[in-house]
Amino acid sequence: MEATALGSGGLAQLGQAAREAVRARSRTFWIVLALTLLAAALRLSTLGLQSYHHDEIVTASRLLRAGLWHAIHQVGAGESAPPLYYVLAWLWTQVAGTGEVGLRSLSALAGIAVIPVAFGIGAEISGRRTGVAAAALVAVNPMLVWYSQEARSYSLLVLLCSVSLLFFLRALRTGASRDMGWWALASGLAMTTHYFAVFPLAAEAGWMLWRHRGHVRRALAWVTAVAALLAPLALWQVSQGQHTDWIGKLGLPYRIGQTAVAFMVGETGDLIAEPVRPQLALVPALLALAALALLALRGSRRQRTTGAVVASLALVTLLVPLALALAGKDFVIDRNLLPALVPILVLIAMGVTAGRAGRLGSAVGVALVLYGFGFVVWTDFDTSLQRPDWRGVAARLGEPQRPRAMVTWILGAAPLRYYLSTGSFQVEPEGERWFVGEVDLITDGPAPPGRPPGIGPAFDRTAATRFGRFEITRYSAPALAHIRVRELKDAPTGFPHSRVLMDGIGPTE
């Protein structure tokens, strides 16, 4: 009886303590918690819905396939980014695995963690109401959701730059060594995640030098040391060229427009082999402009002053890479500019919660959040807004029954090899002659009529399978027959550029 009484008393005391803890928390705490849970639901519930695309395959199969030192070596030899994300991803996958859910979950957790940080940034600048608005905008932003489901370094980059921004704002206000120390730590980690972190961090350092010249030297010394250690790796990777040369092949005005659209609605263009659709971003763009106008016209003097500081960070992050591109060092692409997105969303949050914005500000903010949420959900059902389904293509191709060639998008070759797991390999037009019994043409939409170039008269069209945006058209020959790889590479697939894969085959004399 005594033990039972003690047990029930202990449970009652525990329950009472829990109720007191709940009451002690403010309404703002529960709102931010709810927004964080919403962000988690949007990012985690569909983490494995889409198959890997090319860059994620590089992470999963090239960088993380062996030991940690192999991964670090591959970063230097085959990447254009610093090593921190890949070190963490290697450690993470020792437990979670390299499947879509396991590997992407690291980015998802980083993306979820940005929500309370965004609240802290907004609250630091303009109070809790602005913090809640910033957290809500970050939670449902389609671009941030997209890269929270990407097995690359961008979500971690956004998190670390956001933490750096939070402590920069605190250090700017307080001048405290502790805040400067946390800023320096977050800044150093951000730079070891992605080189583009240097742009907002340089702007933050400039502001702190102006405001607190004598107190910031130790923090700047640490950040400068990290940058100096990274410089040889960055110069070596840039000298390799081939990892970033593809960026310049897309026109700079096109990439600027693509960035503007992507910041509103996520990746809708080149990355998923679709035309950029600016009409999808029209509504949120107009709402965002309205919010910024509210900040300029109805914000308090303090809000406008603080907003100018945040705006300067976003502008430096966007305009300095643009100036470098015009000078011949062109690395401008939407995902590289992601460190500017959270500051922009914070500015929008300031606008919709400005002192004299009133109901109009609330309406603009609610509309932006609803649009972002709706677009993220829509993406989960609309395959034209998703990564191409190479996992589904591999499942429909199945195991090779005899030597075959496969022709598809250049950025689909690596994912197709990964999901087939049949020893397929990419071939160039030059080299040995190849003999196959089957050619599979994987097209974006219906295959063109007739026999594609490079396939001789021995092959007949024997099957066509349509699913989603793809069509797989099979050409078969009664016996092994010669194909012309150079011409076959140029077969009309509906994608910008194609490649040829071989499966179950070796070179013949």
Buried (B, 14 or more C-beta within 10 A) or exposed (E): EEEEEEEEEEEEEEEEEEEEEEEEEEEBBEBBBEBBEBBBEBBBEBBBBBBBBBBBBBBBBBBBBEEEEBBBBBBBEBBBBBBBBBBBBBEBBEEBBBBBBBBBBBBBBBBBBBBBBBBBBBBBBBBBBBBBBBBBBBBBBBBBBBBBBBBBBBBBBBBBBBBBBBBBBBBBEEBBBEBBBBBBBBBBBBBBBBBBBBBBBBBBBEBBBEBBEEBBEEBBEBBEEBBEEBEEBBEEBBEBEEBBEEBBEBEBEEBBBBBBBBBBBBBBBBBBBBEBBBEBBEBBBEBBEBBBEBBEEBBBEEBBEBBEBBBBBBBBBBEBBBEBBEEEEBBBBBBBBBBBBBBBBBBBBBBBBBBEBEEBBBBBBBBBBEBBBEBBEEBBEEBEBBBBBBBBBBEBBEEBEBBBBBBBBBBBBBBBBBBBEBEBEBBEEEEEEBBBBBBBBBBBEEBBEEBBEBBEEBBEBEEEBBEEBBBBBBBBBEEBBBBBBBEBBBBBBBBEEBBBBBBBBEEEE
